[in-house]
Every structure is written in C-alpha cells, then in structure tokens.
Amino acid sequence: MSVAAGPLLVVDGDSFAHRAYHGLPKTIRRAGNKGGGAIVGFANYLLRLYDSEQPRAVVVGWDTLSEPNWGAREFADYQGGRVFDDEIVEQLEVLPELVRAFGFVAGKAAGFEADDFLATAAKAEEKRGGMALVASGDRDAFQLASERVTILHPVKAGEIARIGPAEVRQRYGVNPEQVPDFIALRGDPSDKLPGARGVGEKTAASLLQRYPNLEAMLADGKFETQADDLRLYKRIATMVTNAPLPKVADQTPDWDKAAALAREWELRALSERLSQLAKTVK
C-alpha cells in the first residue's frame, strides 16, 4: 500500500489555545460579546503549521474539562489546583467545532485528555508507515519521538523546535521511551506528580543511563518504600494509545466552511483570511 507523501499533523489543541488566550488581547470579541482571542490565536497557529508543513491530514486533540480524565481517577492530585478563566473554558468548548469546519479531525472524549489523542494518532501513523508531526508545548510528548515522529515544540517568539530522539537525549540524557520513567522519578510540578524523594533531573537521568527503566531499578532494590507510588506516576506519565479516534483519511481543507463559521461568530479578520485561502485553491 502506498503512503501519502505528506506527514500527519497532530496538534495539542489545549496547549496552543492557552498560548493564544494569554498572548492576545482580551478585547478580541465574537458574537454575543463572548471571548474570541483564543479562537483567533489558535486558528492562526493552526494555519501557520498547515502552511509550513503541508500535511496529508490534521488531528487536533482536546481535553474534556467537565469531568476527570483517567489519570485523575487513578491519582486524585493529578493536575490538581488548575483554575481557568471562564472565557478560555467557553472558547475551548467551541474550538473543536472550528477544527471540524476546517475538515480536520477533532479528538475529544470523556475520560481522555489531549495527550491521549496525540499518542493514538502518532502511533497509528507510524504503524501505517507514515510520518507524524506532533505539535505540543507539553514536554511529555517527547516520549513519542522516533524515526517517524517529530515533536514540534514552541519555544519563543513563534519559533518552533523540532525534537527527534537525538534532541530528547541531548536535552534530558534519556531515550524517548524512558521519558515516562524520567517523569516518574523527577516528578512534574505542573501535573502535581511528586516524583521520587530527593531525586531531581540529573539524578533521574543518571539512573536511567544505568538502568533501562523504573522496573529494573525496583527489581534491583531501589526505592522499595516508594515502588507502588512510582509505578503509578509512570503509568500516568505514559501517554495511552487507545483513545477513540477514527482512522484518519487524507483531507482537503474546507476553507469556505471555516470562513462561514468565523463569519457567524463575527470574527471578521479570521473570516476574511480564510476566504482568501479558499480563493487561492479554486
């Protein structure tokens, strides 16, 4: 079976929407005097990525904020204490509609988070012999890096770093498949994962250069009193690949439909930009 030349572009919707929300003025409004900055900024990110990477298809993963994901069910403190403005939450609710209007796939389901859709899509693309680009500001995604999967990691001023296995090793001193072990040992303050007592980044990397994974350390008698906790942290740090995502066929963007939705939302500049894109492909 032949594989399309373009890569599959997989985007962490929440990551880029939050960046957009905090990076653009709150004066950007849409119909009903509702917030529009996160929508406009996210659309701009997505269009820039689409233009630069020319993917065969796009998948955007989303969190479900209305109920706990599987990680929070297993570890009550996971991602605890996060409080979002009402305006970003409301825009996150409608952004998947814009993604679908583009003709792209929006992955969102109760009990799953955006990461799960990223991993599911990337692994499926690897399996079919294609290439995947995973755009995310979350370094957890580094575990997906492989010969067929490159992470597009935003750094500053619109710059995007391309992260493959060599870059993961250079940054952390571990292989991509060891990233969940690394997170379990070092901890992750943003997700409220405590990590192993007294273990920081350098010690975690040093241990993973001596042992292939956490389980090998535990078998060697290390962290005996923390074994169950560390296994739990690793399980939570490991992206799952069974999110409910349909098979992703090649896509042709529907710029007209997206422009119509932006027009309905009274986001005039975005609507005009999309209308111009529609004209260029006719």
Phi, psi and chi 1 to 4 in degrees:
 res  aa     phi    psi   chi1   chi2   chi3   chi4
   1 MET       -  131.6 -175.2 -176.2   75.0      -
   2 SER   -78.3  147.0   62.6      -      -      -
   3 VAL  -111.6  133.4  176.2      -      -      -
   4 ALA   -57.0  145.8      -      -      -      -
   5 ALA   -67.0  -35.3      -      -      -      -
   6 GLY   -74.8  150.5      -      -      -      -
   7 PRO   -77.9  163.7   31.4  -35.9      -      -
   8 LEU   -85.6  126.1  175.0   67.9      -      -
   9 LEU   -97.1  122.1  175.9   62.0      -      -
  10 VAL  -118.8  123.8 -171.0      -      -      -
  11 VAL  -121.6  133.8 -179.7      -      -      -
  12 ASP   -79.7   98.3 -176.2  -26.9      -      -
  13 GLY   -59.8  -46.3      -      -      -      -
  14 ASP   -63.0  -41.4  -71.3   75.5      -      -
  15 SER   -58.4  -48.2  174.1      -      -      -
  16 PHE   -77.2  -31.4  -77.6   90.8      -      -
  17 ALA   -66.8  -40.5      -      -      -      -
  18 HIS   -65.2  -41.6  -82.6  -79.2      -      -
  19 ARG   -58.6  -44.0  -79.6  178.0  170.6  -90.1
  20 ALA   -64.8  -44.1      -      -      -      -
  21 TYR   -59.5  -42.6  178.3   73.5      -      -
  22 HIS   -84.2  -12.2  -66.4  -68.1      -      -
  23 GLY   -99.7  -14.3      -      -      -      -
  24 LEU  -115.1  156.3  -71.4  175.8      -      -
  25 PRO   -63.0  143.1  -14.9   25.8      -      -
  26 LYS   -73.9   -5.2  -55.5  -59.2 -178.6  -70.8
  27 THR   -75.5   -9.9   51.1      -      -      -
  28 ILE   -73.8  113.9  -61.0  174.1      -      -
  29 ARG  -120.0  159.4  -45.0  -56.4  -68.2  174.1
  30 ARG  -124.5 -174.4   70.1 -176.0 -153.8  -85.3
  31 ALA   -49.7  140.6      -      -      -      -
  32 GLY    78.4   14.7      -      -      -      -
  33 ASN    57.6   33.7 -163.3   31.1      -      -
  34 LYS   -91.2  160.4  -66.4  178.4  178.7  178.1
  35 GLY   -62.4  145.2      -      -      -      -
  36 GLY  -134.4   -7.2      -      -      -      -
  37 GLY   -63.1  -42.9      -      -      -      -
  38 ALA   -65.6  -37.1      -      -      -      -
  39 ILE   -65.7  -50.5  -66.1  169.9      -      -
  40 VAL   -63.0  -47.2  170.8      -      -      -
  41 GLY   -64.5  -40.9      -      -      -      -
  42 PHE   -63.5  -44.5  173.5   80.0      -      -
  43 ALA   -59.9  -40.0      -      -      -      -
  44 ASN   -63.6  -43.4  -71.7  -20.2      -      -
  45 TYR   -58.4  -47.4  -82.9  126.0      -      -
  46 LEU   -64.0  -43.7 -169.5   56.8      -      -
  47 LEU   -65.6  -37.9  -69.5  170.7      -      -
  48 ARG   -64.7  -44.1 -163.5  178.2  -49.0  140.8
  49 LEU   -63.8  -42.5  -74.8  168.1      -      -
  50 TYR   -62.3  -44.1 -169.5   90.9      -      -
  51 ASP   -65.0  -40.4 -177.7   59.1      -      -
  52 SER   -78.9  -30.4   61.9      -      -      -
  53 GLU  -103.3  -19.5  -54.8  -58.0  -22.1      -
  54 GLN    47.1   59.2  -66.2  -65.1  -61.0      -
  55 PRO   -73.9  160.7   30.0  -36.0      -      -
  56 ARG   -75.8  -26.2   73.1  167.4 -171.1   87.0
  57 ALA  -164.4  163.7      -      -      -      -
  58 VAL  -130.6  134.8  178.8      -      -      -
  59 VAL  -122.1  131.4  172.9      -      -      -
  60 VAL  -118.7  122.1 -175.8      -      -      -
  61 GLY   -93.5  144.0      -      -      -      -
  62 TRP  -132.7  147.0  -60.3   96.7      -      -
  63 ASP   -76.0  157.7  -67.5  -19.6      -      -
  64 THR  -109.7  109.7  -62.7      -      -      -
  65 LEU   -85.4  -15.5  -60.0  178.1      -      -
  66 SER   -75.2  -15.6   57.0      -      -      -
  67 GLU  -151.8  159.6   59.6 -178.8  -86.6      -
  68 PRO   -65.0  145.1  -10.6   20.6      -      -
  69 ASN   -83.3  177.0   57.7   48.4      -      -
  70 TRP   -63.2  -32.1   64.4  -90.9      -      -
  71 GLY   -64.9  -41.6      -      -      -      -
  72 ALA   -69.2  -28.2      -      -      -      -
  73 ARG   -70.3  -32.4  -71.2  172.2 -174.5  157.9
  74 GLU   -84.3  -30.1  -67.7 -160.3   26.7      -
  75 PHE  -138.6  103.3 -179.5   56.8      -      -
  76 ALA   -56.8  -31.1      -      -      -      -
  77 ASP   -81.4   -7.8  -70.0  -21.9      -      -
  78 TYR   -56.5  124.6  178.8   56.4      -      -
  79 GLN    57.2   20.5  -62.9  179.5  -18.5      -
  80 GLY   -66.3  151.1      -      -      -      -
  81 GLY    84.1   -1.2      -      -      -      -
  82 ARG   -75.0  126.2  -68.8 -175.9  177.3 -178.8
  83 VAL  -125.6  125.7  179.1      -      -      -
  84 PHE  -112.7  147.5  -58.3  136.3      -      -
  85 ASP   -60.6  146.4  -65.3  -12.1      -      -
  86 ASP   -57.1  -36.1  -71.0  -16.2      -      -
  87 GLU   -67.9  -35.5  -78.2 -152.4  -10.0      -
  88 ILE   -72.9  -37.0  178.6   65.5      -      -
  89 VAL   -62.0  -44.1  172.4      -      -      -
  90 GLU   -63.8  -39.0 -170.4  -85.5  -28.4      -
  91 GLN   -71.2  -34.9  -70.4  175.9   83.0      -
  92 LEU   -63.0  -30.0  -73.6  168.6      -      -
  93 GLU   -68.7  -35.0  -77.1  -61.2  -49.7      -
  94 VAL   -98.4  -13.7  -60.1      -      -      -
  95 LEU   -59.8  -37.7  -92.7  165.7      -      -
  96 PRO   -56.8  -30.8  -27.9   37.1      -      -
  97 GLU   -62.8  -40.0 -175.6 -178.3  -10.1      -
  98 LEU   -66.4  -41.3  178.7   63.3      -      -
  99 VAL   -58.6  -44.6  169.2      -      -      -
 100 ARG   -67.6  -33.6  -72.1 -171.4  -74.8  -92.7
 101 ALA   -63.3  -33.3      -      -      -      -
 102 PHE   -64.3  -19.8  -82.6  122.0      -      -
 103 GLY    94.9   12.1      -      -      -      -
 104 PHE   -96.8  171.0  -56.9  153.6      -      -
 105 VAL   -94.5  129.4  171.5      -      -      -
 106 ALA  -107.1  115.3      -      -      -      -
 107 GLY   -95.1  115.2      -      -      -      -
 108 LYS  -155.8  130.9 -177.1  174.6 -179.8  176.8
 109 ALA  -159.7  146.6      -      -      -      -
 110 ALA   -56.9  135.2      -      -      -      -
 111 GLY    89.4  -10.2      -      -      -      -
 112 PHE  -114.3  156.4  -67.8   90.3      -      -
 113 GLU  -117.8  170.3   55.8 -176.6  -28.2      -
 114 ALA   -52.7  -42.7      -      -      -      -
 115 ASP   -51.5  -39.1  -81.0   -2.5      -      -
 116 ASP   -64.6  -37.7  -57.1  -31.8      -      -
 117 PHE   -72.8  -34.4  -68.9   98.7      -      -
 118 LEU   -61.2  -49.4  -91.4   58.0      -      -
 119 ALA   -66.5  -41.7      -      -      -      -
 120 THR   -61.1  -45.8  -60.6      -      -      -
 121 ALA   -67.5  -44.1      -      -      -      -
 122 ALA   -64.4  -43.8      -      -      -      -
 123 LYS   -67.5  -37.3  -68.6  -61.3 -177.8 -176.0
 124 ALA   -65.3  -37.7      -      -      -      -
 125 GLU   -68.8  -39.9 -167.8   66.3   11.2      -
 126 GLU   -57.9  -45.2  -92.4 -169.6  -53.8      -
 127 LYS   -62.9  -35.3 -169.6  173.4  180.0 -179.3
 128 ARG   -82.5   -0.3   73.0 -177.8  -76.4  -83.6
 129 GLY    89.3   11.0      -      -      -      -
 130 GLY   -94.0 -178.2      -      -      -      -
 131 MET  -111.9  144.1  -52.3  -69.7  -78.5      -
 132 ALA  -126.6  143.5      -      -      -      -
 133 LEU  -116.7  121.8  -60.8  170.0      -      -
 134 VAL  -109.1  109.5  177.5      -      -      -
 135 ALA   -94.2  114.6      -      -      -      -
 136 SER  -157.7  143.8  174.9      -      -      -
 137 GLY   -89.1   -1.1      -      -      -      -
 138 ASP   -94.6  121.9 -171.4  -15.3      -      -
 139 ARG   -70.9  -11.1  -65.4  179.4 -174.7 -177.3
 140 ASP   -55.6  -30.9  -69.8    8.9      -      -
 141 ALA   -66.0  -14.3      -      -      -      -
 142 PHE   -61.0  -22.3  -72.5    5.7      -      -
 143 GLN   -65.8  -17.2   65.8 -168.6  -95.0      -
 144 LEU   -85.9  -12.7  -59.7  175.7      -      -
 145 ALA   -59.3  134.4      -      -      -      -
 146 SER  -157.5 -173.4   72.7      -      -      -
 147 GLU   -65.8  -21.0  -65.7  -53.0  -48.2      -
 148 ARG  -112.0   -5.7  -69.9 -167.6  170.0  -86.3
 149 VAL  -126.5  122.5  178.9      -      -      -
 150 THR  -115.3  136.2  -61.1      -      -      -
 151 ILE   -91.5  130.3  -46.7  -55.8      -      -
 152 LEU   -99.8  103.9  -56.7 -179.6      -      -
 153 HIS  -110.3  113.3 -173.8   70.0      -      -
 154 PRO   -66.0  135.9   20.8  -28.3      -      -
 155 VAL  -113.2  -71.9  -81.2      -      -      -
 156 LYS  -155.2  154.6   57.4 -177.7  178.5  179.6
 157 ALA    48.2   41.5      -      -      -      -
 158 GLY    80.3   -1.5      -      -      -      -
 159 GLU   -77.0  140.0 -175.8 -174.5  -15.5      -
 160 ILE  -119.2  125.3  -62.4  -83.8      -      -
 161 ALA   -90.1  138.0      -      -      -      -
 162 ARG   -98.6  117.5  -58.3  179.7   88.1   88.1
 163 ILE  -112.4  115.9  -52.3  -65.9      -      -
 164 GLY  -113.8 -173.0      -      -      -      -
 165 PRO   -54.6  -41.6  -27.3   35.9      -      -
 166 ALA   -63.5  -39.1      -      -      -      -
 167 GLU   -69.9  -34.5  -72.7   74.3   21.3      -
 168 VAL   -63.5  -45.4  175.4      -      -      -
 169 ARG   -63.0  -39.6  -73.3 -171.0  -75.2  -89.6
 170 GLN   -65.8  -40.0 -176.0  179.4    1.7      -
 171 ARG   -75.4  -42.9  -73.7 -179.5  179.0 -135.0
 172 TYR  -116.9  -14.0  -67.4  130.3      -      -
 173 GLY    76.3   18.1      -      -      -      -
 174 VAL  -133.6  163.1  -58.1      -      -      -
 175 ASN   -81.7  156.6  -65.3  -44.1      -      -
 176 PRO   -52.3  -41.6  -29.9   37.4      -      -
 177 GLU   -68.0  -14.1   62.9  -89.6   18.1      -
 178 GLN   -92.3   -3.3  -67.2  176.1  -54.3      -
 179 VAL   -58.0  -43.4  167.3      -      -      -
 180 PRO   -61.6  -37.2  -25.9   36.9      -      -
 181 ASP   -63.5  -42.8  -55.5   89.1      -      -
 182 PHE   -60.7  -45.4  179.1   75.6      -      -
 183 ILE   -65.2  -42.0  -66.8  169.7      -      -
 184 ALA   -59.3  -40.6      -      -      -      -
 185 LEU   -76.5  -47.4  -68.4  165.7      -      -
 186 ARG   -77.1  -29.4  180.0 -153.6   60.6 -176.3
 187 GLY    87.5  168.5      -      -      -      -
 188 ASP  -144.7   97.9 -173.1  -17.6      -      -
 189 PRO   -57.1  -35.5  -23.8   33.4      -      -
 190 SER   -66.0  -28.9   67.3      -      -      -
 191 ASP  -102.3    2.7  -77.3  -17.9      -      -
 192 LYS    65.1   31.3  -62.1  -66.4 -170.2  -65.6
 193 LEU   -91.6  119.0  -67.6  179.1      -      -
 194 PRO   -69.7  -32.4  -14.1   27.5      -      -
 195 GLY    79.1 -175.3      -      -      -      -
 196 ALA   -79.6  142.6      -      -      -      -
 197 ARG   -61.9  127.2  -71.5 -171.2  -69.5  -86.1
 198 GLY    78.0    7.7      -      -      -      -
 199 VAL  -108.2  122.1  173.4      -      -      -
 200 GLY  -107.5 -166.2      -      -      -      -
 201 GLU   -62.0  -46.4 -165.0  163.6  -61.3      -
 202 LYS   -66.8  -42.2  -71.8 -176.7  179.0  177.8
 203 THR   -66.2  -41.1  -56.5      -      -      -
 204 ALA   -60.3  -44.8      -      -      -      -
 205 ALA   -64.5  -41.9      -      -      -      -
 206 SER   -61.2  -42.8  174.2      -      -      -
 207 LEU   -63.9  -39.1  -75.3  165.0      -      -
 208 LEU   -78.6   -8.4  -73.8  164.7      -      -
 209 GLN   -85.4  -18.5  -73.7  158.7   13.6      -
 210 ARG   -97.4  -30.9  -68.9  165.5   50.1 -158.2
 211 TYR  -121.6  146.0  -64.6   92.1      -      -
 212 PRO   -70.2  -27.5   23.3  -33.0      -      -
 213 ASN  -164.6  176.7   50.7   42.3      -      -
 214 LEU   -60.5  -41.0  172.5   65.0      -      -
 215 GLU   -60.4  -38.2 -151.7   54.6   47.9      -
 216 ALA   -65.6  -35.8      -      -      -      -
 217 MET   -65.6  -44.7  -65.7  175.6 -150.7      -
 218 LEU   -63.5  -38.1  -60.4  178.5      -      -
 219 ALA   -65.1  -25.5      -      -      -      -
 220 ASP   -89.3    6.6 -159.4   28.7      -      -
 221 GLY    92.0    5.9      -      -      -      -
 222 LYS   -84.4  147.4  -65.0 -167.7  175.1  -61.9
 223 PHE    56.2   39.3  -54.1  112.7      -      -
 224 GLU   -56.9  -41.0  -74.0 -178.3  -46.2      -
 225 THR   -78.5  -10.8   61.5      -      -      -
 226 GLN  -114.8    6.4  -57.8  173.7   71.7      -
 227 ALA   -53.5  -50.0      -      -      -      -
 228 ASP   -64.2  -41.1  -71.4  -16.4      -      -
 229 ASP   -63.2  -44.6  -74.2  -18.4      -      -
 230 LEU   -67.1  -36.2  -67.1  176.4      -      -
 231 ARG   -62.2  -40.3  -74.5 -171.7  177.7  108.8
 232 LEU   -64.9  -45.0  173.0   60.4      -      -
 233 TYR   -61.1  -39.7  -56.1  155.9      -      -
 234 LYS   -66.3  -41.5  178.4 -178.8  175.4  177.9
 235 ARG   -61.1  -40.9 -168.2  158.6   67.3 -113.0
 236 ILE   -69.9  -35.2  -71.2  172.3      -      -
 237 ALA   -76.4  -12.5      -      -      -      -
 238 THR   -88.7  119.0  -57.1      -      -      -
 239 MET   -65.9  135.8  -68.0  178.4  164.5      -
 240 VAL   -88.5  154.6  -54.8      -      -      -
 241 THR  -119.2   22.8   56.8      -      -      -
 242 ASN  -121.2   27.9   64.3  -17.7      -      -
 243 ALA   -66.0  150.0      -      -      -      -
 244 PRO   -73.6   87.3   25.8  -33.1      -      -
 245 LEU  -123.4  129.6 -169.2   68.9      -      -
 246 PRO   -70.8  163.8   27.6  -34.5      -      -
 247 LYS   -61.1  133.1 -173.5  176.2  178.4 -179.1
 248 VAL   -96.6  106.6 -177.6      -      -      -
 249 ALA   -80.8  164.2      -      -      -      -
 250 ASP   -60.7  145.1  -66.4   -5.8      -      -
 251 GLN  -122.0  150.2  -60.9  161.8   -8.9      -
 252 THR  -117.8  114.8  -60.2      -      -      -
 253 PRO   -58.6  144.3  -22.3   33.0      -      -
 254 ASP  -104.9   79.2 -167.4  -22.9      -      -
 255 TRP   -63.3  -33.5  -54.5  126.6      -      -
 256 ASP   -63.0  -45.8  -86.9  -34.4      -      -
 257 LYS   -64.8  -41.5 -174.0  175.5 -179.9 -178.8
 258 ALA   -64.6  -39.6      -      -      -      -
 259 ALA   -62.7  -39.9      -      -      -      -
 260 ALA   -63.7  -40.7      -      -      -      -
 261 LEU   -66.5  -42.8 -178.8   59.2      -      -
 262 ALA   -61.6  -37.2      -      -      -      -
 263 ARG   -66.6  -41.1 -157.9  158.7   41.4 -114.3
 264 GLU   -61.7  -35.9 -179.8 -174.0  -38.0      -
 265 TRP   -81.1   -2.4  -74.0  -15.0      -      -
 266 GLU    63.7   35.8  -63.7  176.8   11.4      -
 267 LEU  -100.8   81.3  -64.5  169.9      -      -
 268 ARG   -62.9  -46.0 -168.1  173.4   71.9  179.4
 269 ALA   -62.4  -41.2      -      -      -      -
 270 LEU   -66.1  -42.9  176.9   59.1      -      -
 271 SER   -60.0  -43.2  175.5      -      -      -
 272 GLU   -66.2  -39.1  -71.9  174.7   -3.7      -
 273 ARG   -62.3  -43.0 -177.4  179.9 -179.6 -173.0
 274 LEU   -69.1  -36.6  -68.3  166.7      -      -
 275 SER   -63.1  -38.8  -66.3      -      -      -
 276 GLN   -64.1  -40.7  -76.2  -58.9  117.7      -
 277 LEU   -61.5  -41.7  -87.0  174.5      -      -
 278 ALA   -60.3  -39.5      -      -      -      -
 279 LYS   -66.6  -34.5  -70.9  175.6 -174.8  174.6
 280 THR   -70.2  -20.8   63.6      -      -      -
 281 VAL  -102.1    1.4  -63.2      -      -      -
 282 LYS   -90.6      -  -74.8  179.5  179.5  175.2
